Amino acid sequence: MGKSAWMLACLAAVGLGGCRNTLCAQLADAYSAADQKARPCLEQAPLPAFNEAHCEVQFEACGTEDQDQLQAQLECYERLDTCAPEQEAAFLQEMIRCDEHAPSNVCEAALF
């Protein structure tokens, strides 16, 4: 679903009791899924701690470009395959590629 469609769905859901499908919620889900995908190889994924509620409060520190970077990062995490022990190095390399979509330092400091 495209960003504009997400926003329309989210706005429509607000009138029906709220909307969890914000970028912060999506990031929380993507981080959790990436951590689970890493488990066959690692005790936990090498991701920073992420608190969805904190993200929601601090999100205004992130501009449009930051939001685009975060969206690209979460889409990258969603594309990760589950790590196979013999493919640990390749899995970690893919995670590094996802991290290339990091937001600005100001945004990152506010969210994490």
Buried (B, 14 or more C-beta within 10 A) or exposed (E): EEEEEBBEEBEEEEEEEEBEBBBBBBBBBBBBBBBEBBEEBBEEBEBEEBEBEBBBEBBEBBEEEBBBBBBBBBEBBBEBEEBEEEBBEEBBEBBEEBBEBBBBEEBBEBBB
